[in-house]
Structure formats: structure tokens, C-alpha cells
């Protein structure tokens, strides 16, 4: 593959608990798409089931701020107080060097920033949950966070849901199997593997 290969960028953003991670993992398993997951960097502590270099690059807050100063990020945001998330420029370069397309599972602000930097190459998809109550149920089911943290995520979700119209496409995750197929169809179309469907979001 040519060294200067620049593939497509698939951004999946949504409030926590919307199911975007499940959708992204499903798409990664479809070999025809030739996708590689963009691992975000974060200053937060890993959850019990997370591994450094697989789920995230876990770095200290000090290191994160140093990388901001050194312009190492394509995008970054302080998502919650003292919890920074961002996409390192080297991560996209790593994936393109393999001749693969990049898929992101990131915050709505970061997702839109990626799309703004690579408007022709990016498909930005918003994953919409059925409603806030379902979101709360899913977050509690994880059993990973305190009620206080869940409340913060739910408050943030209301703001994030308002950004949905800014995305290229919206997937309504009311039925997971339907949402997975919708996601496959969108990637197929953007890669030119299938003809574009004439329908509304």
C-alpha cells in the first residue's frame, strides 16, 4: 500500500449507553470494510474490563496537557472535569499506514471536529437511543459507575442529543439488529460497495 494512502474516516458518536460501541465492534468484524479502530487517548482511570492500548491509551492528565501544547492531537476535549479525551495524530497515521480505513467511537464534539478537518473523507454518524429512560437503564446495567456519575452522563446526553442534526446520518438504535444493518448499509454506501439508497435519515 502506498505510504501516502489516506482512507475513509467513519465517526460514530452518541451519548453513553446508546449502543455505539456495540455497532462499531460489529462493523470492525466485517472484513470487507477493511476497518481499524482508532484508539482514543484519555486521562481517566481504566475501568475493570479495559486494557491500555486496546480500549484507550491511558495517560496522565499532565502528559495529556503536554501533548495538547505540542499539537499532538487531531481533536481533544475535557469531557468531564479533569477527564480529557482525544485522538492522537499518530493514531490515524498508524491506521492509514496499514492501508485501512479508520473507525472512531468518540464524543460528539470530537466526532464533529474530525469531520470538519476531513470533510470529504469522513462519514459522521449519530447513534440515537430510544429515550433518556432507556439510556439510564443501560448505564445502570453496566454496574461500572456511581449514581452521581450516571447523573452527569444523563445531563450531558440531553446536550449531545441536540447535536444529532449536525451529523451526516442518524441511526436510531431502538432495535439492535436493525441498527447494525443500518450501520452496515451506511458504510457500504460510503465505500462505494453498494449503490446509495434514496431515503431520508
Backbone as a chain_set.jsonl record, in Angstrom:
{"seq": "XXXXXXXXXXXXXXXXXXXXXXXXXXXXXXXXXXXXXXXXXXXXXXXXXXXXXXXXXXXXXXXXXXXXXXXXXXXXXXXXXXXXXXXXXXXXXXXXXXXXXXXXXXXXXXXXXXXXXXXXXXXXXXXXXXXXXXXXXXXXXXXXXXXXXXXXXXXXXXXXXXXXXXXXXXXXXXXXXXXXXXXXXXXXXXXXXXXXXXXXX", "coords": {"N": [[0.846, -1.191, 0.0], [0.516, 2.225, -0.799], [2.582, 4.702, 0.725], [1.475, 7.176, 1.167], [-1.209, 6.737, 1.42], [-4.553, 7.617, 2.065], [-7.253, 6.84, 3.789], [-10.836, 6.337, 4.283], [-12.814, 7.919, 6.857], [-14.709, 6.925, 9.548], [-16.966, 8.104, 11.706], [-18.482, 7.469, 14.739], [-20.726, 8.648, 16.97], [-22.361, 9.427, 20.093], [-24.557, 9.704, 22.965], [-23.405, 8.259, 26.089], [-24.198, 4.834, 26.494], [-25.841, 4.515, 24.349], [-25.338, 2.561, 22.531], [-23.362, 2.702, 20.632], [-20.778, 1.643, 20.759], [-21.17, -1.112, 20.559], [-22.144, -1.221, 17.95], [-19.923, -0.262, 16.508], [-18.037, -2.287, 17.058], [-19.254, -4.408, 15.767], [-19.113, -3.574, 13.084], [-16.337, -3.552, 12.727], [-15.858, -6.242, 12.647], [-16.638, -6.982, 10.138], [-15.073, -8.029, 7.45], [-14.932, -7.11, 4.814], [-15.013, -4.374, 4.912], [-12.543, -3.416, 5.724], [-11.611, -2.078, 8.072], [-10.104, -0.282, 10.816], [-9.82, 0.212, 14.281], [-9.779, 3.376, 15.8], [-7.894, 4.203, 18.459], [-8.605, 6.045, 21.221], [-7.005, 8.567, 23.26], [-6.951, 9.008, 26.791], [-7.29, 10.713, 29.94], [-8.491, 9.607, 32.089], [-9.043, 7.074, 34.648], [-8.645, 3.554, 33.955], [-11.476, 1.381, 33.396], [-12.643, -1.675, 34.952], [-12.687, -3.668, 32.978], [-11.12, -2.768, 30.924], [-8.329, -2.334, 28.68], [-5.067, -0.99, 28.368], [-3.97, 0.508, 25.376], [-5.644, -0.994, 23.859], [-8.44, -0.53, 24.426], [-8.274, 2.154, 25.19], [-5.64, 4.663, 25.115], [-4.206, 5.068, 28.008], [-3.244, 7.811, 29.73], [-1.495, 10.149, 31.862], [-2.98, 13.104, 33.348], [-1.231, 15.239, 33.257], [0.571, 14.467, 31.185], [-1.251, 14.409, 29.1], [-1.965, 17.117, 28.875], [0.491, 18.152, 28.15], [0.8, 17.027, 25.61], [-1.246, 18.337, 24.291], [-0.218, 20.95, 24.228], [1.931, 20.455, 22.574], [0.716, 20.055, 20.166], [-0.241, 17.513, 19.389], [-2.635, 16.302, 18.986], [-5.466, 15.471, 16.905], [-7.99, 16.116, 17.618], [-9.387, 17.108, 20.751], [-10.874, 17.031, 24.033], [-12.108, 18.215, 27.167], [-14.039, 16.203, 28.576], [-15.42, 15.476, 30.922], [-14.958, 17.002, 34.145], [-11.526, 17.279, 34.561], [-11.223, 14.946, 33.142], [-9.897, 14.095, 30.291], [-10.195, 13.555, 26.774], [-9.03, 12.418, 23.601], [-7.936, 12.356, 20.106], [-5.036, 11.12, 18.899], [-2.763, 12.362, 16.454], [-0.934, 10.573, 15.448], [-2.281, 8.193, 15.615], [-4.216, 7.994, 13.561], [-2.447, 8.135, 11.424], [-1.058, 5.745, 11.86], [-3.01, 3.816, 11.249], [-3.7, 4.401, 8.585], [-1.244, 3.849, 7.45], [-1.338, 1.136, 7.399], [-2.957, 0.733, 5.315], [-5.672, 0.87, 5.759], [-9.133, 1.787, 6.519], [-10.387, 4.206, 8.863], [-12.142, 3.838, 11.924], [-14.077, 5.486, 14.325], [-15.034, 5.709, 17.744], [-16.319, 7.98, 19.408], [-16.744, 10.99, 21.43], [-19.391, 13.41, 20.845], [-18.563, 16.06, 20.234], [-15.858, 15.768, 19.575], [-16.177, 14.045, 17.41], [-17.456, 15.65, 15.465], [-15.477, 17.523, 15.07], [-13.457, 15.991, 13.865], [-14.758, 15.398, 11.443], [-14.944, 17.992, 10.411], [-12.276, 18.547, 9.893], [-11.599, 16.68, 7.976], [-13.506, 16.815, 5.698], [-14.318, 15.662, 3.206], [-13.597, 13.022, 3.368], [-14.838, 11.875, 5.495], [-17.483, 10.154, 7.171], [-19.89, 11.025, 9.305], [-21.674, 9.717, 11.91], [-24.514, 9.697, 13.949], [-25.645, 8.018, 16.78], [-28.726, 7.272, 17.956], [-30.465, 6.881, 20.977], [-33.436, 5.1, 22.218], [-34.858, 6.604, 24.244], [-34.375, 8.867, 27.07], [-34.885, 7.482, 29.482], [-34.398, 4.812, 28.82], [-31.712, 5.025, 28.31], [-30.712, 5.607, 30.874], [-31.331, 3.178, 32.129], [-29.652, 1.389, 30.716], [-27.12, 2.388, 31.394], [-27.078, 1.972, 34.162], [-27.219, -0.768, 34.194], [-24.709, -1.532, 33.383], [-23.184, -1.348, 35.692], [-20.844, -0.064, 36.391], [-20.411, 2.493, 37.295], [-20.948, 5.191, 39.68], [-24.068, 6.485, 41.038], [-23.964, 9.213, 40.916], [-22.133, 9.723, 38.844], [-23.506, 8.577, 36.736], [-25.707, 10.274, 36.648], [-24.428, 12.595, 35.783], [-23.683, 11.822, 33.226], [-26.177, 11.47, 32.052], [-27.216, 14.066, 32.142], [-25.44, 15.272, 30.401], [-26.106, 13.894, 28.125], [-28.51, 14.989, 27.195], [-27.698, 17.406, 26.107], [-25.998, 16.433, 24.13], [-27.767, 15.013, 22.46], [-29.026, 17.059, 21.158], [-27.23, 17.767, 19.221], [-27.47, 16.029, 17.153], [-28.656, 16.652, 14.514], [-26.487, 17.841, 13.232], [-24.871, 15.899, 12.263], [-23.902, 13.655, 9.558], [-25.467, 11.395, 9.131], [-28.12, 9.677, 10.879], [-28.56, 7.036, 13.095], [-31.128, 5.21, 14.433], [-31.197, 3.584, 17.335], [-33.249, 1.612, 18.25], [-33.926, -0.969, 17.923], [-31.564, -3.376, 18.092], [-30.573, -5.188, 16.083], [-31.627, -4.122, 13.729], [-30.405, -1.623, 13.783], [-27.706, -2.37, 13.514], [-27.709, -3.402, 10.908], [-28.439, -1.102, 9.513], [-26.163, 0.442, 9.979], [-24.205, -1.077, 8.645], [-25.143, -0.765, 6.013], [-24.761, 1.991, 5.615], [-21.948, 2.228, 5.735], [-21.216, 0.546, 3.629], [-22.295, 2.026, 1.472], [-20.83, 4.447, 1.64], [-18.281, 3.611, 1.123], [-18.593, 2.874, -1.422], [-19.363, 0.324, -2.052], [-21.901, -0.544, -2.351], [-24.842, 0.59, -4.104], [-26.095, 3.914, -3.518], [-28.785, 4.458, -1.299], [-31.993, 5.873, -1.784], [-33.269, 7.563, 0.497], [-34.648, 9.084, 3.45], [-32.942, 10.173, 6.485]], "CA": [[0.0, 0.0, 0.0], [1.308, 3.448, -0.895], [2.83, 5.336, 2.007], [0.628, 8.358, 1.316], [-2.617, 6.317, 1.411], [-5.467, 8.24, 3.013], [-8.527, 6.151, 3.681], [-12.036, 6.999, 4.786], [-12.945, 8.043, 8.307], [-16.084, 6.68, 9.978], [-17.139, 8.614, 13.063], [-19.725, 7.096, 15.418], [-20.841, 9.412, 18.207], [-23.654, 9.28, 20.753], [-24.456, 9.698, 24.429], [-23.044, 6.966, 26.689], [-25.319, 3.92, 26.649], [-26.681, 4.484, 23.137], [-25.033, 1.352, 21.77], [-22.423, 2.953, 19.525], [-19.62, 0.739, 20.853], [-21.624, -2.396, 20.006], [-22.224, -1.039, 16.495], [-18.548, -0.151, 15.994], [-17.42, -3.627, 17.122], [-19.88, -5.207, 14.706], [-18.549, -3.141, 11.796], [-14.941, -3.998, 12.688], [-15.847, -7.686, 12.356], [-16.968, -7.188, 8.725], [-13.764, -7.934, 6.792], [-14.991, -6.389, 3.54], [-14.882, -2.93, 5.129], [-11.131, -3.086, 5.923], [-11.609, -1.025, 9.091], [-9.26, -0.406, 12.008], [-10.34, 1.066, 15.344], [-8.938, 4.468, 16.296], [-7.854, 4.159, 19.921], [-8.508, 7.392, 21.791], [-6.227, 8.762, 24.486], [-7.745, 9.594, 27.866], [-6.602, 10.912, 31.222], [-9.231, 8.957, 33.182], [-8.592, 5.744, 35.064], [-9.324, 2.475, 33.228], [-12.495, 0.569, 34.067], [-12.145, -3.018, 35.275], [-12.575, -4.532, 31.795], [-10.417, -2.043, 29.861], [-6.888, -2.556, 28.571], [-4.299, 0.086, 27.743], [-3.526, 0.184, 24.028], [-6.728, -1.696, 23.158], [-9.654, 0.277, 24.58], [-7.781, 3.542, 25.191], [-4.289, 4.914, 25.6], [-4.397, 5.726, 29.303], [-2.091, 8.655, 30.062], [-1.794, 11.045, 32.98], [-3.505, 14.428, 32.986], [-0.062, 16.068, 32.928], [1.032, 14.064, 29.852], [-2.278, 14.818, 28.141], [-1.842, 18.571, 28.676], [1.735, 18.376, 27.402], [0.546, 16.676, 24.209], [-2.057, 19.441, 23.746], [0.729, 22.046, 23.95], [2.801, 20.041, 21.465], [-0.149, 19.896, 18.982], [-0.198, 16.1, 19.021], [-3.993, 15.787, 18.807], [-6.374, 15.935, 15.856], [-9.067, 16.728, 18.394], [-9.387, 16.73, 22.158], [-11.892, 17.734, 24.813], [-12.278, 17.873, 28.571], [-15.425, 15.726, 28.515], [-15.876, 15.727, 32.289], [-13.892, 17.72, 34.838], [-10.243, 16.562, 34.675], [-11.213, 13.752, 32.279], [-9.637, 14.514, 28.917], [-10.21, 12.531, 25.724], [-8.586, 12.991, 22.336], [-7.413, 11.477, 19.059], [-3.658, 11.469, 18.534], [-2.497, 12.37, 15.009], [-0.18, 9.357, 15.115], [-3.194, 7.052, 15.557], [-4.743, 7.939, 12.195], [-1.299, 7.81, 10.571], [-0.789, 4.309, 12.068], [-4.02, 3.016, 10.545], [-3.523, 4.637, 7.141], [-0.014, 3.163, 7.036], [-1.713, -0.265, 7.164], [-3.859, 0.71, 4.165], [-7.027, 0.625, 6.241], [-9.997, 2.912, 6.848], [-10.423, 4.437, 10.31], [-13.456, 3.967, 12.551], [-13.981, 6.152, 15.624], [-16.118, 5.642, 18.724], [-15.895, 9.135, 20.2], [-17.673, 12.01, 21.884], [-19.994, 14.148, 19.73], [-17.755, 17.237, 19.872], [-14.678, 15.253, 18.875], [-16.609, 13.495, 16.126], [-17.707, 16.752, 14.522], [-14.172, 18.153, 14.755], [-12.807, 15.117, 12.874], [-15.459, 15.607, 10.177], [-14.592, 19.324, 9.909], [-10.891, 18.524, 9.409], [-11.538, 15.823, 6.789], [-14.912, 16.802, 5.274], [-14.594, 14.793, 2.056], [-13.251, 11.629, 3.671], [-15.48, 11.438, 6.735], [-18.919, 9.953, 7.358], [-20.175, 11.202, 10.734], [-22.956, 9.066, 12.219], [-25.004, 9.857, 15.324], [-26.47, 6.883, 17.211], [-29.77, 7.827, 18.819], [-31.144, 5.891, 21.826], [-34.894, 5.256, 22.202], [-35.205, 7.754, 25.083], [-33.488, 9.059, 28.22], [-35.11, 6.422, 30.478], [-33.685, 3.62, 28.353], [-30.298, 5.351, 28.492], [-30.429, 5.436, 32.306], [-31.382, 1.743, 32.403], [-28.441, 0.758, 30.166], [-25.958, 2.824, 32.173], [-27.133, 1.29, 35.46], [-26.975, -2.188, 33.931], [-23.25, -1.737, 33.289], [-22.669, -1.52, 37.048], [-19.456, 0.409, 36.42], [-20.277, 3.862, 37.783], [-21.824, 5.628, 40.767], [-25.279, 7.208, 40.633], [-23.552, 10.593, 40.62], [-21.53, 9.738, 37.502], [-24.577, 8.299, 35.783], [-26.488, 11.517, 36.543], [-23.644, 13.524, 34.955], [-23.768, 11.341, 31.836], [-27.541, 11.717, 31.572], [-27.315, 15.515, 31.909], [-24.66, 15.542, 29.185], [-26.81, 13.269, 26.998], [-29.523, 15.929, 26.684], [-26.964, 18.357, 25.26], [-25.481, 15.69, 22.973], [-28.882, 14.679, 21.565], [-29.343, 18.256, 20.369], [-26.258, 17.909, 18.129], [-27.735, 14.994, 16.133], [-28.844, 17.159, 13.149], [-25.225, 18.283, 12.627], [-24.18, 14.731, 11.714], [-24.289, 13.287, 8.189], [-26.516, 10.381, 9.205], [-28.574, 9.3, 12.217], [-29.061, 5.674, 13.256], [-31.983, 5.093, 15.612], [-30.941, 2.275, 17.941], [-34.41, 1.128, 19.003], [-33.795, -2.416, 17.77], [-30.132, -3.501, 17.798], [-30.31, -5.857, 14.801], [-31.938, -3.146, 12.674], [-29.352, -0.598, 13.839], [-26.475, -2.964, 12.963], [-27.864, -3.462, 9.455], [-28.389, 0.286, 9.03], [-24.756, 0.853, 10.015], [-23.539, -1.755, 7.529], [-25.579, -0.141, 4.757], [-24.118, 3.308, 5.503], [-20.524, 2.029, 5.419], [-21.204, 0.016, 2.256], [-22.557, 3.119, 0.529], [-19.751, 5.447, 1.675], [-17.101, 3.0, 0.489], [-18.928, 2.585, -2.822], [-19.538, -1.121, -2.217], [-23.299, -0.723, -2.738], [-25.435, 1.841, -4.563], [-26.691, 4.764, -2.484], [-30.226, 4.352, -1.188], [-32.681, 7.157, -1.816], [-34.22, 7.643, 1.598], [-34.306, 10.056, 4.473], [-32.313, 9.613, 7.687]], "C": [[0.88, 1.239, 0.0], [1.423, 4.123, 0.463], [1.883, 6.509, 2.251], [-0.869, 8.014, 1.237], [-3.405, 7.076, 2.472], [-6.843, 7.618, 2.814], [-9.692, 6.994, 4.149], [-12.02, 7.007, 6.317], [-14.422, 7.875, 8.67], [-16.211, 7.045, 11.45], [-18.494, 8.152, 13.602], [-19.737, 7.784, 16.778], [-22.246, 9.286, 18.765], [-23.467, 9.478, 22.248], [-24.047, 8.309, 24.924], [-24.286, 6.11, 26.869], [-26.21, 3.805, 25.428], [-26.455, 3.239, 22.289], [-24.024, 1.546, 20.662], [-21.225, 2.006, 19.561], [-19.969, -0.633, 20.286], [-21.671, -2.326, 18.486], [-20.819, -0.998, 15.878], [-17.864, -1.52, 15.993], [-17.98, -4.54, 16.032], [-19.271, -4.853, 13.346], [-17.096, -3.593, 11.642], [-14.836, -5.48, 12.307], [-16.177, -7.996, 10.894], [-15.704, -6.963, 7.878], [-13.796, -7.103, 5.516], [-14.78, -4.881, 3.704], [-13.433, -2.492, 5.336], [-10.959, -1.94, 6.925], [-10.624, -1.333, 10.218], [-9.754, 0.628, 13.027], [-9.322, 2.125, 15.747], [-9.021, 4.477, 17.822], [-7.645, 5.577, 20.446], [-7.567, 7.397, 22.986], [-7.148, 9.377, 25.539], [-6.916, 9.721, 29.139], [-7.338, 10.226, 32.372], [-8.647, 7.584, 33.493], [-9.308, 4.668, 34.251], [-10.413, 1.816, 34.072], [-11.949, -0.853, 34.192], [-11.897, -3.888, 34.043], [-11.755, -3.905, 30.672], [-8.908, -2.297, 29.894], [-6.225, -1.379, 27.847], [-3.808, -0.366, 26.373], [-4.531, -0.61, 23.228], [-8.017, -0.87, 23.204], [-9.322, 1.772, 24.501], [-6.278, 3.525, 25.394], [-4.482, 5.7, 26.897], [-3.117, 6.495, 29.66], [-2.478, 9.606, 31.196], [-2.321, 12.388, 32.462], [-2.352, 15.349, 32.554], [0.445, 15.756, 31.514], [0.047, 14.529, 28.782], [-2.12, 16.31, 27.831], [-0.564, 18.92, 27.906], [1.537, 18.089, 25.916], [-0.342, 17.731, 23.532], [-1.13, 20.588, 23.334], [1.602, 21.733, 22.736], [2.025, 19.785, 20.172], [-0.131, 18.459, 18.459], [-1.577, 15.526, 18.684], [-4.682, 16.332, 17.562], [-7.557, 16.644, 16.492], [-8.905, 16.268, 19.832], [-10.464, 17.532, 22.877], [-11.816, 17.291, 26.265], [-13.75, 17.492, 28.727], [-16.125, 15.87, 29.861], [-14.707, 16.384, 33.017], [-12.677, 16.823, 35.078], [-10.195, 15.233, 33.922], [-11.103, 14.197, 30.825], [-9.682, 13.316, 27.974], [-9.71, 13.186, 24.443], [-8.083, 11.93, 21.368], [-6.022, 11.956, 18.674], [-3.484, 11.412, 17.011], [-1.806, 11.08, 14.581], [-1.1, 8.143, 14.979], [-3.78, 6.893, 14.155], [-3.627, 7.573, 11.214], [-0.97, 6.314, 10.646], [-1.738, 3.454, 11.228], [-3.893, 3.183, 9.034], [-2.278, 3.934, 6.614], [-0.265, 1.675, 6.777], [-2.626, -0.398, 5.944], [-5.298, 0.455, 4.543], [-7.794, 1.922, 6.444], [-10.127, 2.994, 8.364], [-11.866, 4.507, 10.795], [-13.274, 4.486, 13.977], [-15.234, 5.891, 16.457], [-15.815, 6.771, 19.709], [-17.05, 10.083, 20.531], [-18.182, 12.861, 20.712], [-19.154, 15.346, 19.29], [-16.521, 16.806, 19.083], [-15.024, 14.722, 17.499], [-16.821, 14.574, 15.077], [-16.408, 17.465, 14.141], [-13.398, 17.327, 13.729], [-13.426, 15.364, 11.502], [-15.092, 16.967, 9.562], [-13.172, 19.368, 9.336], [-10.748, 17.71, 8.136], [-12.944, 15.701, 6.184], [-15.24, 15.847, 4.138], [-14.42, 13.313, 2.378], [-14.059, 11.032, 4.811], [-16.988, 11.244, 6.588], [-19.157, 10.004, 8.861], [-21.584, 10.708, 11.036], [-23.29, 9.262, 13.699], [-25.91, 8.672, 15.653], [-27.453, 7.379, 18.279], [-30.441, 6.729, 19.641], [-32.659, 6.096, 21.777], [-35.363, 6.464, 23.014], [-34.259, 7.803, 26.277], [-33.653, 7.941, 29.257], [-34.384, 5.132, 30.111], [-32.179, 3.799, 28.536], [-29.886, 5.121, 29.948], [-30.382, 3.948, 32.659], [-30.102, 1.046, 31.941], [-27.201, 1.122, 30.981], [-25.92, 2.127, 33.537], [-26.805, -0.196, 35.319], [-25.485, -2.506, 33.851], [-22.637, -2.009, 34.655], [-21.264, -1.015, 37.239], [-19.3, 1.744, 37.15], [-21.277, 4.179, 38.884], [-23.047, 6.346, 40.194], [-24.941, 8.643, 40.233], [-22.967, 10.695, 39.2], [-22.572, 9.465, 36.428], [-25.418, 9.551, 35.565], [-25.77, 12.538, 35.657], [-23.724, 13.126, 33.485], [-25.147, 11.628, 31.241], [-27.742, 13.201, 31.275], [-26.597, 15.888, 30.617], [-25.39, 15.007, 27.948], [-27.836, 14.21, 26.375], [-28.889, 16.942, 25.744], [-26.507, 17.665, 23.982], [-26.584, 15.37, 21.968], [-29.242, 15.857, 20.661], [-28.389, 18.445, 19.187], [-26.541, 16.958, 16.963], [-27.9, 15.553, 14.713], [-27.559, 17.624, 12.451], [-24.459, 17.131, 11.974], [-24.707, 14.397, 10.321], [-25.474, 12.327, 8.182], [-26.879, 10.124, 10.661], [-29.066, 7.853, 12.164], [-29.887, 5.65, 14.537], [-31.829, 3.678, 16.182], [-32.09, 1.872, 18.86], [-34.41, -0.403, 19.002], [-32.37, -2.67, 17.289], [-29.869, -4.13, 16.438], [-30.583, -4.931, 13.617], [-30.837, -2.082, 12.618], [-28.048, -1.116, 13.239], [-26.541, -3.027, 11.438], [-27.809, -2.067, 8.838], [-26.942, 0.782, 8.962], [-23.975, 0.21, 8.877], [-23.878, -1.085, 6.198], [-24.887, 1.21, 4.541], [-22.645, 3.181, 5.109], [-20.368, 1.492, 4.002], [-21.335, 1.146, 1.23], [-21.385, 4.093, 0.473], [-18.472, 4.919, 1.024], [-17.354, 2.664, -0.981], [-19.097, 1.113, -3.103], [-20.966, -1.465, -2.636], [-23.849, 0.6, -3.226], [-26.097, 2.596, -3.426], [-28.199, 4.596, -2.487], [-30.839, 5.751, -1.168], [-33.708, 7.218, -0.708], [-33.737, 8.645, 2.613], [-33.63, 9.349, 5.643], [-33.351, 8.913, 8.541]], "O": [[1.878, 1.296, 0.719], [0.479, 4.117, 1.253], [1.529, 6.803, 3.392], [-1.698, 8.897, 1.014], [-2.986, 7.17, 3.626], [-7.504, 7.844, 1.8], [-9.563, 8.196, 4.38], [-11.323, 6.226, 6.964], [-15.279, 8.597, 8.159], [-15.644, 6.387, 12.322], [-19.531, 8.415, 12.992], [-18.877, 7.538, 17.624], [-23.204, 9.067, 18.024], [-22.342, 9.426, 22.746], [-24.311, 7.306, 24.262], [-25.314, 6.596, 27.341], [-27.214, 3.093, 25.45], [-27.275, 2.901, 21.435], [-23.838, 0.655, 19.833], [-20.714, 1.612, 18.513], [-19.149, -1.248, 19.605], [-21.277, -3.276, 17.809], [-20.566, -1.626, 14.85], [-17.185, -1.871, 15.028], [-17.253, -5.345, 15.45], [-18.953, -5.741, 12.555], [-16.675, -3.974, 10.55], [-13.844, -5.909, 11.718], [-16.017, -9.133, 10.45], [-15.322, -5.821, 7.626], [-12.805, -6.461, 5.168], [-14.412, -4.194, 2.751], [-13.117, -1.318, 5.144], [-10.256, -0.964, 6.659], [-10.353, -2.493, 10.526], [-10.064, 1.767, 12.676], [-8.157, 1.82, 16.004], [-10.08, 4.725, 18.398], [-6.638, 6.221, 20.152], [-7.358, 6.374, 23.638], [-8.025, 10.177, 25.211], [-5.983, 8.956, 29.382], [-6.867, 10.256, 33.509], [-7.874, 7.018, 32.719], [-10.471, 4.852, 33.89], [-10.293, 1.705, 35.292], [-10.919, -1.186, 33.606], [-11.011, -4.741, 34.051], [-11.7, -4.457, 29.573], [-8.3, -2.451, 30.953], [-6.744, -0.853, 26.862], [-3.296, -1.475, 26.22], [-4.31, -0.879, 22.047], [-8.606, -0.552, 22.17], [-10.008, 2.541, 23.829], [-5.705, 2.511, 25.792], [-4.877, 6.866, 26.87], [-2.056, 5.905, 29.864], [-3.662, 9.831, 31.447], [-2.128, 12.747, 31.301], [-2.484, 16.129, 31.611], [0.718, 16.67, 30.736], [0.442, 14.981, 27.707], [-2.138, 16.714, 26.668], [-0.542, 19.861, 27.113], [2.045, 18.818, 25.065], [-0.201, 17.985, 22.336], [-1.244, 21.127, 22.233], [1.966, 22.626, 21.971], [2.61, 19.344, 19.182], [-0.022, 18.22, 17.257], [-1.686, 14.415, 18.167], [-4.512, 17.498, 17.204], [-8.059, 17.64, 15.972], [-8.365, 15.196, 20.105], [-10.909, 18.574, 22.395], [-11.5, 16.138, 26.559], [-14.6, 18.347, 28.977], [-17.267, 16.324, 29.938], [-13.574, 16.321, 32.54], [-12.773, 15.766, 35.702], [-9.231, 14.48, 34.054], [-12.084, 14.619, 30.212], [-9.264, 12.213, 28.327], [-9.938, 14.375, 24.222], [-7.837, 10.782, 21.739], [-5.856, 13.071, 18.18], [-4.007, 10.507, 16.36], [-2.058, 10.558, 13.495], [-0.749, 7.173, 14.308], [-3.832, 5.783, 13.623], [-3.841, 6.794, 10.285], [-0.645, 5.691, 9.635], [-1.32, 2.493, 10.582], [-3.972, 2.204, 8.292], [-2.254, 3.477, 5.471], [0.48, 1.029, 6.041], [-3.024, -1.504, 5.579], [-6.064, -0.105, 3.759], [-7.212, 3.004, 6.53], [-9.996, 1.99, 9.064], [-12.711, 5.148, 10.17], [-12.436, 3.994, 14.732], [-16.348, 5.859, 15.934], [-15.142, 6.558, 20.717], [-18.153, 9.984, 19.993], [-17.488, 13.014, 19.707], [-19.045, 15.616, 18.094], [-16.184, 17.399, 18.058], [-14.277, 14.913, 16.539], [-16.407, 14.419, 13.928], [-16.265, 17.951, 13.019], [-12.759, 17.881, 12.834], [-12.71, 15.522, 10.514], [-14.946, 17.082, 8.345], [-12.895, 20.129, 8.409], [-9.887, 17.999, 7.305], [-13.512, 14.609, 6.159], [-16.33, 15.277, 4.109], [-15.025, 12.456, 1.735], [-13.983, 9.831, 5.071], [-17.677, 12.054, 5.967], [-18.69, 9.139, 9.602], [-22.563, 11.214, 10.488], [-22.461, 9.024, 14.577], [-26.831, 8.36, 14.898], [-27.058, 7.837, 19.351], [-30.933, 5.751, 19.078], [-33.123, 7.151, 21.342], [-36.17, 7.259, 22.533], [-33.446, 6.901, 26.475], [-32.667, 7.499, 29.848], [-33.83, 4.449, 30.972], [-31.465, 2.854, 28.872], [-28.848, 4.519, 30.222], [-29.501, 3.508, 33.397], [-29.535, 0.226, 32.662], [-26.341, 0.278, 31.23], [-24.852, 1.74, 34.01], [-26.197, -0.8, 36.203], [-25.053, -3.604, 34.203], [-21.695, -2.792, 34.778], [-20.554, -1.468, 38.136], [-18.2, 2.095, 37.576], [-22.314, 3.528, 39.009], [-23.063, 6.758, 39.033], [-25.555, 9.211, 39.329], [-23.269, 11.63, 38.458], [-22.53, 10.049, 35.345], [-25.8, 9.858, 34.436], [-26.404, 13.256, 34.883], [-23.821, 13.983, 32.606], [-25.265, 11.985, 30.069], [-28.365, 13.556, 30.275], [-27.079, 16.711, 29.84], [-25.304, 15.587, 26.866], [-28.007, 14.221, 25.157], [-29.464, 17.296, 24.715], [-26.609, 18.225, 22.89], [-26.363, 15.448, 20.759], [-29.705, 15.668, 19.536], [-28.693, 19.193, 18.258], [-25.922, 17.072, 15.905], [-27.334, 14.985, 13.779], [-27.537, 17.783, 11.231], [-23.512, 17.358, 11.221], [-25.809, 14.799, 9.948], [-26.367, 12.43, 7.342], [-26.064, 10.323, 11.562], [-29.874, 7.488, 11.31], [-29.398, 6.027, 15.602], [-32.279, 2.703, 15.579], [-31.933, 1.798, 20.079], [-34.842, -1.038, 19.964], [-32.0, -2.233, 16.2], [-29.011, -3.643, 15.702], [-29.857, -4.953, 12.623], [-30.394, -1.692, 11.537], [-27.359, -0.381, 12.532], [-25.557, -2.744, 10.756], [-27.212, -1.868, 7.78], [-26.55, 1.455, 8.009], [-23.174, 0.873, 8.219], [-23.002, -0.866, 5.361], [-24.478, 1.534, 3.426], [-22.154, 3.927, 4.262], [-19.489, 1.932, 3.261], [-20.586, 1.21, 0.255], [-20.984, 4.519, -0.61], [-17.688, 5.677, 0.453], [-16.451, 2.227, -1.694], [-18.99, 0.681, -4.251], [-21.219, -2.529, -3.199], [-23.367, 1.65, -2.8], [-26.6, 1.991, -2.479], [-28.826, 4.591, -3.546], [-30.271, 6.686, -0.604], [-34.889, 6.956, -0.938], [-32.562, 9.011, 2.636], [-33.713, 8.13, 5.794], [-33.019, 8.375, 9.597]]}, "num_chains": 1, "name": "protein.A"}
